[in-house]
């Protein structure tokens, strides 16, 4: 499945197959429920995932992120995650993190969240807090995997340790967050598939310049290869 197809699928997300992760949450009860009512588990998983995706779409509607960003960035993250061998549960956690990565923006004043005052030092500090707000908002949601919360908390950490909120560096940054950071940065720079080759070229250049500083150099090289893969290219 190509990246464009994945993005469109994420726009209508609601079909997740297979059992959930072990642990407390909706997945525990769902196994017993599926025995009594075959097929019900898939509907429950779809409803749960669709709800998570709706949070990302709410940010788009409020103008905090670009239209279509949620679906595209989830698709790119999933393509890279699959390429490095993540299993189905890890891919699902990564995808959920992509849906929810900026949910903490909902806790910020609009003047900051839409970046109107974000260039001022006080505004920038407030903007940087959205990762922590996001984790706090999501802690009470049962069934979210650890990796999903890691994406929300750590997707602005940088390989050289200059990111936020904790200043993690290198492999201290959770893998899911490192994967997602590449997808997020690429889509933010490249934008809509119709934006043209110049936007793509600028996005690729930004990834190359950030390799080893902002991004995991190994993952960055893998991702750059996927961008040029005709089977994963956004059409």
C-alpha positions in Angstrom: 0.0 0.0 0.0 1.4 3.4 -1.0 1.7 6.5 1.1 -1.2 8.2 -0.5 -3.4 5.2 0.1 -2.3 5.0 3.7 -3.1 8.7 4.2 -6.5 8.3 2.8 -7.1 5.3 5.0 -6.1 7.3 8.0 -8.6 9.9 7.1 -11.3 7.3 7.5 -9.6 5.3 10.2 -11.8 2.9 12.0 -10.7 -0.6 11.1 -8.0 -2.2 13.2 -7.6 -5.9 13.0 -6.3 -8.4 15.6 -6.1 -8.4 19.4 -5.0 -5.5 21.4 -1.9 -5.2 23.6 -1.8 -7.0 26.9 -2.5 -4.9 29.9 -5.2 -3.0 31.6 -7.7 -1.2 29.4 -10.3 -1.9 26.8 -8.3 -4.7 25.2 -8.6 -6.9 28.3 -12.4 -7.0 28.2 -12.4 -7.1 24.4 -11.0 -10.6 24.2 -13.8 -12.1 26.3 -16.3 -10.0 24.4 -15.2 -11.3 21.1 -15.7 -14.9 22.2 -19.3 -14.1 23.0 -19.9 -11.8 20.1 -17.6 -12.6 17.1 -16.7 -9.6 15.1 -17.6 -7.1 17.9 -14.0 -6.6 18.8 -13.1 -5.2 15.4 -15.9 -2.7 15.7 -14.7 -1.6 19.2 -11.2 -1.2 18.0 -12.3 0.8 15.1 -14.4 3.1 17.2 -11.5 3.6 19.6 -9.0 4.4 16.8 -11.5 6.6 15.1 -11.9 8.6 18.3 -8.2 9.1 18.6 -8.0 10.3 15.0 -10.8 12.8 15.7 -8.5 14.6 18.2 -6.0 15.2 15.4 -8.7 16.4 13.0 -10.0 18.7 15.7 -6.6 20.4 15.7 -6.8 20.8 11.9 -10.3 22.3 12.2 -9.0 24.8 14.8 -6.1 25.8 12.5 -3.4 24.5 14.8 -2.0 22.2 12.1 -2.4 22.0 8.3 -5.4 20.4 6.8 -4.7 16.7 6.1 -1.5 16.7 8.3 -2.9 14.1 10.7 -3.5 11.4 8.1 -0.4 12.1 6.1 2.0 12.1 9.0 0.5 8.9 10.4 1.0 7.3 7.0 4.6 8.3 6.7 5.4 7.2 10.2 3.8 3.9 9.5 5.8 3.4 6.3 9.1 4.0 8.1 8.0 1.9 11.1 7.2 -1.0 8.8 10.5 -0.6 7.0 12.5 -0.9 10.2 10.6 -4.0 11.2 8.1 -2.8 13.9 5.4 -5.4 14.6 1.7 -4.8 14.3 1.3 -3.6 17.9 4.2 -1.2 17.7 2.9 0.2 14.4 -0.5 0.7 15.9 1.0 2.5 18.9 3.0 4.7 16.5 0.0 5.5 14.4 -2.0 6.5 17.5 0.9 8.7 18.6 0.7 10.4 15.2 -3.0 11.1 15.6 -2.4 12.5 19.1 1.0 14.1 18.9 -0.2 17.7 19.2 -3.2 17.2 21.3 -1.6 19.3 24.1 -2.1 22.3 21.8 -5.7 22.3 22.9 -4.6 23.4 26.4 -2.8 26.5 25.1 -4.2 29.9 24.4 -5.2 30.4 20.7 -2.7 33.2 20.3 0.1 30.8 21.1 -1.3 27.6 19.6 -1.7 29.2 16.2 1.8 30.6 16.5 0.8 34.3 16.4 2.8 35.1 19.5 5.1 32.0 19.5 8.2 34.0 18.4 8.3 35.9 21.6 10.4 34.1 24.3 7.5 33.8 26.7 5.3 32.5 23.9 7.9 30.0 22.8 8.2 28.6 26.3 4.5 28.2 26.5 4.3 26.5 23.1 7.0 24.0 24.2 4.8 23.0 27.1 2.2 21.4 24.7 4.0 18.1 24.8 3.6 17.9 28.6 0.0 19.0 28.4 -0.6 16.3 25.9 0.7 13.5 28.1 -1.3 14.8 31.0 -4.5 14.9 29.0 -3.9 11.3 27.8 -2.8 9.6 31.0 -6.5 9.0 31.9 -7.3 7.3 28.6 -7.3 3.6 29.3 -5.5 1.3 26.8 -3.0 3.7 25.3 0.4 2.0 24.8 3.5 3.5 26.4 4.9 4.1 22.9 1.9 6.3 22.0 2.6 8.6 25.0 6.3 8.6 24.1 5.5 10.1 20.7 3.3 12.8 22.3 6.0 13.6 24.9 9.2 13.3 23.0 8.6 14.1 19.3 10.4 17.5 19.7 13.5 16.0 21.3 16.6 16.3 19.1 19.4 13.8 18.4 22.0 16.3 19.6 20.1 16.9 22.9 18.9 20.4 22.2 15.2 19.6 22.0 12.4 19.7 24.5 10.9 19.0 27.0 13.7 17.0 28.6 16.7 17.6 26.4 17.1 13.9 25.6 19.7 13.0 23.1 20.6 10.1 20.8 19.0 6.8 21.7 17.7 8.2 25.0 14.9 9.4 22.8 12.3 6.7 22.5 12.3 4.9 19.1 8.7 5.7 18.3 9.4 9.4 18.8 12.5 9.3 16.6 10.5 7.7 13.8 7.6 10.1 14.1 9.8 13.2 14.2 11.1 12.5 10.7 7.6 12.0 9.4 6.3 15.1 11.1 9.2 17.3 9.8 8.9 16.0 6.3 5.2 16.6 6.1 5.4 20.0 7.7 8.0 21.1 5.0 6.5 19.2 2.0 2.8 19.9 2.8 0.1 18.8 0.4 1.0 16.2 -2.2 0.0 18.9 -4.8 2.6 21.3 -3.5 5.0 20.3 -6.2 8.6 19.1 -6.5 10.1 22.3 -5.0 8.4 21.7 -1.7 9.6 18.1 -1.7 13.2 19.1 -2.6 13.2 21.6 0.3 11.8 19.0 2.7 14.4 16.5 1.7 17.1 19.2 2.1 15.9 20.0 5.5 16.0 16.3 6.6 19.5 15.9 5.2 20.8 19.0 7.0 19.1 17.8 10.3 20.6 14.3 10.1 22.8 13.7 13.2 21.7 17.0 14.7 17.9 17.0 14.8 17.3 13.4 13.6 18.6 9.9 14.2 21.1 9.6 11.3 20.3 5.9 10.7 16.6 6.4 10.6 17.0 9.6 8.5 18.9 7.7 5.8 16.2 5.0 5.8 13.4 7.6 5.5 15.1 9.5 2.7 15.3 6.2 0.8 11.6 5.6 1.3 10.7 9.1 0.1 12.3 8.3 -3.2 10.6 4.9 -3.4 7.9 5.1 -6.1 5.8 2.6 -4.1 5.7 4.9 -1.1 5.7 8.2 -2.8 2.6 10.5 -2.3 0.9 10.8 -5.6 
